[in-house]
Amino acid sequence: MEVIILLAVLFGLLAIVVPLLERSKMRISNEDAAKWARWIWPLMGILLFIQLIRMLF
């Protein structure tokens, strides 16, 4: 039952946040998006490595 409540809250917040973000005037340029995207894979690799270390100890 708790999972259903959690999912309902998450979908409700998503239904509220997405229209607000679409209406906002803040836009990210392609260059800024490329800068952020360049960091995602290395950070995910570091995160996976840290999780592996946590599981071992």
mmJSON file of the N, C-alpha and C atoms, coordinates in Angstrom:
{"data_MODEL":{"atom_site":{
"group_PDB":["ATOM","ATOM","ATOM","ATOM","ATOM","ATOM","ATOM","ATOM","ATOM","ATOM","ATOM","ATOM","ATOM","ATOM","ATOM","ATOM","ATOM","ATOM","ATOM","ATOM","ATOM","ATOM","ATOM","ATOM","ATOM","ATOM","ATOM","ATOM","ATOM","ATOM","ATOM","ATOM","ATOM","ATOM","ATOM","ATOM","ATOM","ATOM","ATOM","ATOM","ATOM","ATOM","ATOM","ATOM","ATOM","ATOM","ATOM","ATOM","ATOM","ATOM","ATOM","ATOM","ATOM","ATOM","ATOM","ATOM","ATOM","ATOM","ATOM","ATOM","ATOM","ATOM","ATOM","ATOM","ATOM","ATOM","ATOM","ATOM","ATOM","ATOM","ATOM","ATOM","ATOM","ATOM","ATOM","ATOM","ATOM","ATOM","ATOM","ATOM","ATOM","ATOM","ATOM","ATOM","ATOM","ATOM","ATOM","ATOM","ATOM","ATOM","ATOM","ATOM","ATOM","ATOM","ATOM","ATOM","ATOM","ATOM","ATOM","ATOM","ATOM","ATOM","ATOM","ATOM","ATOM","ATOM","ATOM","ATOM","ATOM","ATOM","ATOM","ATOM","ATOM","ATOM","ATOM","ATOM","ATOM","ATOM","ATOM","ATOM","ATOM","ATOM","ATOM","ATOM","ATOM","ATOM","ATOM","ATOM","ATOM","ATOM","ATOM","ATOM","ATOM","ATOM","ATOM","ATOM","ATOM","ATOM","ATOM","ATOM","ATOM","ATOM","ATOM","ATOM","ATOM","ATOM","ATOM","ATOM","ATOM","ATOM","ATOM","ATOM","ATOM","ATOM","ATOM","ATOM","ATOM","ATOM","ATOM","ATOM","ATOM","ATOM","ATOM","ATOM","ATOM","ATOM","ATOM","ATOM","ATOM","ATOM","ATOM"],
"id":[1,2,3,4,5,6,7,8,9,10,11,12,13,14,15,16,17,18,19,20,21,22,23,24,25,26,27,28,29,30,31,32,33,34,35,36,37,38,39,40,41,42,43,44,45,46,47,48,49,50,51,52,53,54,55,56,57,58,59,60,61,62,63,64,65,66,67,68,69,70,71,72,73,74,75,76,77,78,79,80,81,82,83,84,85,86,87,88,89,90,91,92,93,94,95,96,97,98,99,100,101,102,103,104,105,106,107,108,109,110,111,112,113,114,115,116,117,118,119,120,121,122,123,124,125,126,127,128,129,130,131,132,133,134,135,136,137,138,139,140,141,142,143,144,145,146,147,148,149,150,151,152,153,154,155,156,157,158,159,160,161,162,163,164,165,166,167,168,169,170,171],
"type_symbol":["N","C","C","N","C","C","N","C","C","N","C","C","N","C","C","N","C","C","N","C","C","N","C","C","N","C","C","N","C","C","N","C","C","N","C","C","N","C","C","N","C","C","N","C","C","N","C","C","N","C","C","N","C","C","N","C","C","N","C","C","N","C","C","N","C","C","N","C","C","N","C","C","N","C","C","N","C","C","N","C","C","N","C","C","N","C","C","N","C","C","N","C","C","N","C","C","N","C","C","N","C","C","N","C","C","N","C","C","N","C","C","N","C","C","N","C","C","N","C","C","N","C","C","N","C","C","N","C","C","N","C","C","N","C","C","N","C","C","N","C","C","N","C","C","N","C","C","N","C","C","N","C","C","N","C","C","N","C","C","N","C","C","N","C","C","N","C","C","N","C","C"],
"label_atom_id":["N","CA","C","N","CA","C","N","CA","C","N","CA","C","N","CA","C","N","CA","C","N","CA","C","N","CA","C","N","CA","C","N","CA","C","N","CA","C","N","CA","C","N","CA","C","N","CA","C","N","CA","C","N","CA","C","N","CA","C","N","CA","C","N","CA","C","N","CA","C","N","CA","C","N","CA","C","N","CA","C","N","CA","C","N","CA","C","N","CA","C","N","CA","C","N","CA","C","N","CA","C","N","CA","C","N","CA","C","N","CA","C","N","CA","C","N","CA","C","N","CA","C","N","CA","C","N","CA","C","N","CA","C","N","CA","C","N","CA","C","N","CA","C","N","CA","C","N","CA","C","N","CA","C","N","CA","C","N","CA","C","N","CA","C","N","CA","C","N","CA","C","N","CA","C","N","CA","C","N","CA","C","N","CA","C","N","CA","C","N","CA","C","N","CA","C","N","CA","C"],
"label_alt_id":[null,null,null,null,null,null,null,null,null,null,null,null,null,null,null,null,null,null,null,null,null,null,null,null,null,null,null,null,null,null,null,null,null,null,null,null,null,null,null,null,null,null,null,null,null,null,null,null,null,null,null,null,null,null,null,null,null,null,null,null,null,null,null,null,null,null,null,null,null,null,null,null,null,null,null,null,null,null,null,null,null,null,null,null,null,null,null,null,null,null,null,null,null,null,null,null,null,null,null,null,null,null,null,null,null,null,null,null,null,null,null,null,null,null,null,null,null,null,null,null,null,null,null,null,null,null,null,null,null,null,null,null,null,null,null,null,null,null,null,null,null,null,null,null,null,null,null,null,null,null,null,null,null,null,null,null,null,null,null,null,null,null,null,null,null,null,null,null,null,null,null],
"label_comp_id":["MET","MET","MET","GLU","GLU","GLU","VAL","VAL","VAL","ILE","ILE","ILE","ILE","ILE","ILE","LEU","LEU","LEU","LEU","LEU","LEU","ALA","ALA","ALA","VAL","VAL","VAL","LEU","LEU","LEU","PHE","PHE","PHE","GLY","GLY","GLY","LEU","LEU","LEU","LEU","LEU","LEU","ALA","ALA","ALA","ILE","ILE","ILE","VAL","VAL","VAL","VAL","VAL","VAL","PRO","PRO","PRO","LEU","LEU","LEU","LEU","LEU","LEU","GLU","GLU","GLU","ARG","ARG","ARG","SER","SER","SER","LYS","LYS","LYS","MET","MET","MET","ARG","ARG","ARG","ILE","ILE","ILE","SER","SER","SER","ASN","ASN","ASN","GLU","GLU","GLU","ASP","ASP","ASP","ALA","ALA","ALA","ALA","ALA","ALA","LYS","LYS","LYS","TRP","TRP","TRP","ALA","ALA","ALA","ARG","ARG","ARG","TRP","TRP","TRP","ILE","ILE","ILE","TRP","TRP","TRP","PRO","PRO","PRO","LEU","LEU","LEU","MET","MET","MET","GLY","GLY","GLY","ILE","ILE","ILE","LEU","LEU","LEU","LEU","LEU","LEU","PHE","PHE","PHE","ILE","ILE","ILE","GLN","GLN","GLN","LEU","LEU","LEU","ILE","ILE","ILE","ARG","ARG","ARG","MET","MET","MET","LEU","LEU","LEU","PHE","PHE","PHE"],
"label_asym_id":["A","A","A","A","A","A","A","A","A","A","A","A","A","A","A","A","A","A","A","A","A","A","A","A","A","A","A","A","A","A","A","A","A","A","A","A","A","A","A","A","A","A","A","A","A","A","A","A","A","A","A","A","A","A","A","A","A","A","A","A","A","A","A","A","A","A","A","A","A","A","A","A","A","A","A","A","A","A","A","A","A","A","A","A","A","A","A","A","A","A","A","A","A","A","A","A","A","A","A","A","A","A","A","A","A","A","A","A","A","A","A","A","A","A","A","A","A","A","A","A","A","A","A","A","A","A","A","A","A","A","A","A","A","A","A","A","A","A","A","A","A","A","A","A","A","A","A","A","A","A","A","A","A","A","A","A","A","A","A","A","A","A","A","A","A","A","A","A","A","A","A"],
"label_entity_id":["1","1","1","1","1","1","1","1","1","1","1","1","1","1","1","1","1","1","1","1","1","1","1","1","1","1","1","1","1","1","1","1","1","1","1","1","1","1","1","1","1","1","1","1","1","1","1","1","1","1","1","1","1","1","1","1","1","1","1","1","1","1","1","1","1","1","1","1","1","1","1","1","1","1","1","1","1","1","1","1","1","1","1","1","1","1","1","1","1","1","1","1","1","1","1","1","1","1","1","1","1","1","1","1","1","1","1","1","1","1","1","1","1","1","1","1","1","1","1","1","1","1","1","1","1","1","1","1","1","1","1","1","1","1","1","1","1","1","1","1","1","1","1","1","1","1","1","1","1","1","1","1","1","1","1","1","1","1","1","1","1","1","1","1","1","1","1","1","1","1","1"],
"label_seq_id":[1,1,1,2,2,2,3,3,3,4,4,4,5,5,5,6,6,6,7,7,7,8,8,8,9,9,9,10,10,10,11,11,11,12,12,12,13,13,13,14,14,14,15,15,15,16,16,16,17,17,17,18,18,18,19,19,19,20,20,20,21,21,21,22,22,22,23,23,23,24,24,24,25,25,25,26,26,26,27,27,27,28,28,28,29,29,29,30,30,30,31,31,31,32,32,32,33,33,33,34,34,34,35,35,35,36,36,36,37,37,37,38,38,38,39,39,39,40,40,40,41,41,41,42,42,42,43,43,43,44,44,44,45,45,45,46,46,46,47,47,47,48,48,48,49,49,49,50,50,50,51,51,51,52,52,52,53,53,53,54,54,54,55,55,55,56,56,56,57,57,57],
"pdbx_PDB_ins_code":[null,null,null,null,null,null,null,null,null,null,null,null,null,null,null,null,null,null,null,null,null,null,null,null,null,null,null,null,null,null,null,null,null,null,null,null,null,null,null,null,null,null,null,null,null,null,null,null,null,null,null,null,null,null,null,null,null,null,null,null,null,null,null,null,null,null,null,null,null,null,null,null,null,null,null,null,null,null,null,null,null,null,null,null,null,null,null,null,null,null,null,null,null,null,null,null,null,null,null,null,null,null,null,null,null,null,null,null,null,null,null,null,null,null,null,null,null,null,null,null,null,null,null,null,null,null,null,null,null,null,null,null,null,null,null,null,null,null,null,null,null,null,null,null,null,null,null,null,null,null,null,null,null,null,null,null,null,null,null,null,null,null,null,null,null,null,null,null,null,null,null],
"Cartn_x":[0.821,0.0,0.866,1.992,2.877,3.474,3.745,4.315,3.314,2.059,1.029,0.897,0.947,0.869,2.078,3.251,4.464,4.399,3.976,3.85,2.816,1.709,0.681,1.22,1.968,2.555,3.562,4.412,5.408,4.756,3.738,3.059,2.313,1.754,1.084,2.053,3.206,4.219,4.731,4.876,5.32,4.306,3.023,1.973,1.965,2.445,2.498,3.779,4.912,6.21,6.439,6.037,6.297,5.636,4.348,3.772,4.434,4.832,5.505,6.842,7.588,8.869,8.685,7.631,7.387,7.017,6.327,5.939,7.049,8.05,9.105,9.918,10.487,11.261,12.727,13.117,14.5,14.792,15.698,16.075,17.572,17.958,19.36,19.84,20.947,21.484,22.068,22.283,22.861,24.271,25.023,26.384,26.375,25.467,25.375,24.93,23.983,23.527,24.669,25.498,26.639,27.655,27.852,28.769,28.281,26.993,26.43,26.471,26.158,26.121,27.508,28.539,29.901,30.259,29.644,29.968,29.126,28.038,27.108,27.733,28.341,28.889,30.04,30.994,32.041,31.482,30.522,29.936,29.158,28.476,27.777,28.768,29.905,30.936,31.484,31.744,32.227,31.181,29.925,28.845,28.755,28.837,28.786,29.974,31.141,32.327,32.168,31.658,31.453,30.421,29.368,28.361,28.951,29.814,30.474,31.343,32.09,32.93,32.066,30.942,30.033,29.479,29.182,28.638,29.68,30.945,31.997,32.332,32.102,32.489,31.306],
"Cartn_y":[-1.191,0.0,1.257,1.206,2.363,2.681,1.64,1.848,2.571,2.211,2.852,4.32,4.618,6.015,6.795,6.201,6.854,7.135,6.156,6.359,7.428,7.446,8.462,9.854,9.994,11.299,11.713,10.792,11.12,11.534,10.793,11.159,12.482,12.726,14.003,15.167,15.028,16.075,16.254,15.155,15.237,15.992,15.743,16.435,17.931,18.318,19.737,20.394,19.713,20.305,20.45,19.475,19.529,20.738,21.01,22.23,23.515,23.549,24.747,24.965,23.889,24.017,24.413,23.909,24.263,25.73,26.291,27.698,28.652,28.153,29.051,29.566,30.71,31.354,30.943,30.132,29.71,28.655,28.946,28.015,27.729,26.519,26.118,26.007,26.663,26.616,25.238,24.96,23.668,23.499,24.612,24.534,24.178,24.794,24.474,23.029,22.568,21.186,20.218,20.556,19.698,19.658,20.796,20.817,19.886,19.938,19.08,17.618,17.328,15.947,15.317,16.106,15.584,14.989,15.481,15.037,13.859,13.552,12.548,11.157,10.664,9.304,9.102,10.045,9.84,9.829,10.687,10.703,9.422,8.883,7.614,6.482,6.501,5.494,5.577,6.789,6.972,6.49,6.82,6.392,4.868,4.201,2.743,2.13,2.715,2.227,2.374,3.508,3.732,2.757,2.505,1.543,0.136,-0.221,-1.525,-1.64,-0.603,-0.603,-0.728,-0.013,-0.094,-1.496,-2.167,-3.524,-4.512,-4.289,-5.21,-5.09,-3.917,-3.72,-3.522],
"Cartn_z":[0.0,0.0,0.0,0.715,0.772,-0.599,-1.375,-2.71,-3.599,-3.505,-4.318,-3.937,-2.651,-2.202,-2.7,-2.597,-3.065,-4.56,-5.339,-6.786,-7.111,-6.39,-6.621,-6.333,-5.252,-4.922,-5.988,-6.435,-7.455,-8.775,-9.208,-10.449,-10.301,-9.128,-8.886,-8.97,-8.335,-8.412,-9.829,-10.551,-11.938,-12.783,-12.541,-13.284,-12.979,-11.81,-11.455,-11.967,-11.815,-12.129,-13.631,-14.418,-15.866,-16.517,-16.298,-16.898,-16.399,-15.133,-14.629,-15.324,-15.557,-16.255,-17.71,-18.333,-19.734,-19.881,-18.881,-18.946,-18.544,-17.839,-17.372,-18.551,-18.367,-19.444,-19.432,-18.457,-18.373,-19.443,-20.308,-21.365,-21.27,-21.616,-21.588,-23.036,-23.322,-24.675,-24.964,-26.234,-26.628,-26.07,-26.003,-25.481,-23.99,-23.246,-21.812,-21.6,-22.403,-22.285,-22.599,-23.571,-23.92,-22.777,-22.108,-20.965,-19.862,-19.566,-18.526,-18.944,-20.19,-20.672,-20.644,-20.795,-20.784,-19.423,-18.355,-17.001,-16.526,-17.206,-16.685,-16.634,-17.718,-17.739,-16.761,-16.664,-15.646,-14.222,-13.94,-12.598,-12.318,-13.318,-13.133,-12.875,-13.564,-13.33,-11.916,-11.438,-10.068,-9.072,-9.318,-8.43,-8.37,-9.515,-9.531,-8.791,-8.958,-8.26,-6.748,-6.306,-4.872,-4.325,-5.08,-4.629,-4.532,-5.465,-5.414,-4.166,-3.87,-2.671,-1.423,-1.387,-0.221,-0.061,-1.166,-1.068,-0.56,-0.9,-0.497,0.988,1.581,2.988,3.849],
"occupancy":[1.0,1.0,1.0,1.0,1.0,1.0,1.0,1.0,1.0,1.0,1.0,1.0,1.0,1.0,1.0,1.0,1.0,1.0,1.0,1.0,1.0,1.0,1.0,1.0,1.0,1.0,1.0,1.0,1.0,1.0,1.0,1.0,1.0,1.0,1.0,1.0,1.0,1.0,1.0,1.0,1.0,1.0,1.0,1.0,1.0,1.0,1.0,1.0,1.0,1.0,1.0,1.0,1.0,1.0,1.0,1.0,1.0,1.0,1.0,1.0,1.0,1.0,1.0,1.0,1.0,1.0,1.0,1.0,1.0,1.0,1.0,1.0,1.0,1.0,1.0,1.0,1.0,1.0,1.0,1.0,1.0,1.0,1.0,1.0,1.0,1.0,1.0,1.0,1.0,1.0,1.0,1.0,1.0,1.0,1.0,1.0,1.0,1.0,1.0,1.0,1.0,1.0,1.0,1.0,1.0,1.0,1.0,1.0,1.0,1.0,1.0,1.0,1.0,1.0,1.0,1.0,1.0,1.0,1.0,1.0,1.0,1.0,1.0,1.0,1.0,1.0,1.0,1.0,1.0,1.0,1.0,1.0,1.0,1.0,1.0,1.0,1.0,1.0,1.0,1.0,1.0,1.0,1.0,1.0,1.0,1.0,1.0,1.0,1.0,1.0,1.0,1.0,1.0,1.0,1.0,1.0,1.0,1.0,1.0,1.0,1.0,1.0,1.0,1.0,1.0,1.0,1.0,1.0,1.0,1.0,1.0],
"B_iso_or_equiv":[0.0,0.0,0.0,0.0,0.0,0.0,0.0,0.0,0.0,0.0,0.0,0.0,0.0,0.0,0.0,0.0,0.0,0.0,0.0,0.0,0.0,0.0,0.0,0.0,0.0,0.0,0.0,0.0,0.0,0.0,0.0,0.0,0.0,0.0,0.0,0.0,0.0,0.0,0.0,0.0,0.0,0.0,0.0,0.0,0.0,0.0,0.0,0.0,0.0,0.0,0.0,0.0,0.0,0.0,0.0,0.0,0.0,0.0,0.0,0.0,0.0,0.0,0.0,0.0,0.0,0.0,0.0,0.0,0.0,0.0,0.0,0.0,0.0,0.0,0.0,0.0,0.0,0.0,0.0,0.0,0.0,0.0,0.0,0.0,0.0,0.0,0.0,0.0,0.0,0.0,0.0,0.0,0.0,0.0,0.0,0.0,0.0,0.0,0.0,0.0,0.0,0.0,0.0,0.0,0.0,0.0,0.0,0.0,0.0,0.0,0.0,0.0,0.0,0.0,0.0,0.0,0.0,0.0,0.0,0.0,0.0,0.0,0.0,0.0,0.0,0.0,0.0,0.0,0.0,0.0,0.0,0.0,0.0,0.0,0.0,0.0,0.0,0.0,0.0,0.0,0.0,0.0,0.0,0.0,0.0,0.0,0.0,0.0,0.0,0.0,0.0,0.0,0.0,0.0,0.0,0.0,0.0,0.0,0.0,0.0,0.0,0.0,0.0,0.0,0.0,0.0,0.0,0.0,0.0,0.0,0.0],
"pdbx_formal_charge":[null,null,null,null,null,null,null,null,null,null,null,null,null,null,null,null,null,null,null,null,null,null,null,null,null,null,null,null,null,null,null,null,null,null,null,null,null,null,null,null,null,null,null,null,null,null,null,null,null,null,null,null,null,null,null,null,null,null,null,null,null,null,null,null,null,null,null,null,null,null,null,null,null,null,null,null,null,null,null,null,null,null,null,null,null,null,null,null,null,null,null,null,null,null,null,null,null,null,null,null,null,null,null,null,null,null,null,null,null,null,null,null,null,null,null,null,null,null,null,null,null,null,null,null,null,null,null,null,null,null,null,null,null,null,null,null,null,null,null,null,null,null,null,null,null,null,null,null,null,null,null,null,null,null,null,null,null,null,null,null,null,null,null,null,null,null,null,null,null,null,null],
"auth_seq_id":[1,1,1,2,2,2,3,3,3,4,4,4,5,5,5,6,6,6,7,7,7,8,8,8,9,9,9,10,10,10,11,11,11,12,12,12,13,13,13,14,14,14,15,15,15,16,16,16,17,17,17,18,18,18,19,19,19,20,20,20,21,21,21,22,22,22,23,23,23,24,24,24,25,25,25,26,26,26,27,27,27,28,28,28,29,29,29,30,30,30,31,31,31,32,32,32,33,33,33,34,34,34,35,35,35,36,36,36,37,37,37,38,38,38,39,39,39,40,40,40,41,41,41,42,42,42,43,43,43,44,44,44,45,45,45,46,46,46,47,47,47,48,48,48,49,49,49,50,50,50,51,51,51,52,52,52,53,53,53,54,54,54,55,55,55,56,56,56,57,57,57],
"auth_comp_id":["MET","MET","MET","GLU","GLU","GLU","VAL","VAL","VAL","ILE","ILE","ILE","ILE","ILE","ILE","LEU","LEU","LEU","LEU","LEU","LEU","ALA","ALA","ALA","VAL","VAL","VAL","LEU","LEU","LEU","PHE","PHE","PHE","GLY","GLY","GLY","LEU","LEU","LEU","LEU","LEU","LEU","ALA","ALA","ALA","ILE","ILE","ILE","VAL","VAL","VAL","VAL","VAL","VAL","PRO","PRO","PRO","LEU","LEU","LEU","LEU","LEU","LEU","GLU","GLU","GLU","ARG","ARG","ARG","SER","SER","SER","LYS","LYS","LYS","MET","MET","MET","ARG","ARG","ARG","ILE","ILE","ILE","SER","SER","SER","ASN","ASN","ASN","GLU","GLU","GLU","ASP","ASP","ASP","ALA","ALA","ALA","ALA","ALA","ALA","LYS","LYS","LYS","TRP","TRP","TRP","ALA","ALA","ALA","ARG","ARG","ARG","TRP","TRP","TRP","ILE","ILE","ILE","TRP","TRP","TRP","PRO","PRO","PRO","LEU","LEU","LEU","MET","MET","MET","GLY","GLY","GLY","ILE","ILE","ILE","LEU","LEU","LEU","LEU","LEU","LEU","PHE","PHE","PHE","ILE","ILE","ILE","GLN","GLN","GLN","LEU","LEU","LEU","ILE","ILE","ILE","ARG","ARG","ARG","MET","MET","MET","LEU","LEU","LEU","PHE","PHE","PHE"],
"auth_asym_id":["A","A","A","A","A","A","A","A","A","A","A","A","A","A","A","A","A","A","A","A","A","A","A","A","A","A","A","A","A","A","A","A","A","A","A","A","A","A","A","A","A","A","A","A","A","A","A","A","A","A","A","A","A","A","A","A","A","A","A","A","A","A","A","A","A","A","A","A","A","A","A","A","A","A","A","A","A","A","A","A","A","A","A","A","A","A","A","A","A","A","A","A","A","A","A","A","A","A","A","A","A","A","A","A","A","A","A","A","A","A","A","A","A","A","A","A","A","A","A","A","A","A","A","A","A","A","A","A","A","A","A","A","A","A","A","A","A","A","A","A","A","A","A","A","A","A","A","A","A","A","A","A","A","A","A","A","A","A","A","A","A","A","A","A","A","A","A","A","A","A","A"],
"auth_atom_id":["N","CA","C","N","CA","C","N","CA","C","N","CA","C","N","CA","C","N","CA","C","N","CA","C","N","CA","C","N","CA","C","N","CA","C","N","CA","C","N","CA","C","N","CA","C","N","CA","C","N","CA","C","N","CA","C","N","CA","C","N","CA","C","N","CA","C","N","CA","C","N","CA","C","N","CA","C","N","CA","C","N","CA","C","N","CA","C","N","CA","C","N","CA","C","N","CA","C","N","CA","C","N","CA","C","N","CA","C","N","CA","C","N","CA","C","N","CA","C","N","CA","C","N","CA","C","N","CA","C","N","CA","C","N","CA","C","N","CA","C","N","CA","C","N","CA","C","N","CA","C","N","CA","C","N","CA","C","N","CA","C","N","CA","C","N","CA","C","N","CA","C","N","CA","C","N","CA","C","N","CA","C","N","CA","C","N","CA","C","N","CA","C","N","CA","C","N","CA","C"],
"pdbx_PDB_model_num":[1,1,1,1,1,1,1,1,1,1,1,1,1,1,1,1,1,1,1,1,1,1,1,1,1,1,1,1,1,1,1,1,1,1,1,1,1,1,1,1,1,1,1,1,1,1,1,1,1,1,1,1,1,1,1,1,1,1,1,1,1,1,1,1,1,1,1,1,1,1,1,1,1,1,1,1,1,1,1,1,1,1,1,1,1,1,1,1,1,1,1,1,1,1,1,1,1,1,1,1,1,1,1,1,1,1,1,1,1,1,1,1,1,1,1,1,1,1,1,1,1,1,1,1,1,1,1,1,1,1,1,1,1,1,1,1,1,1,1,1,1,1,1,1,1,1,1,1,1,1,1,1,1,1,1,1,1,1,1,1,1,1,1,1,1,1,1,1,1,1,1]
}}}
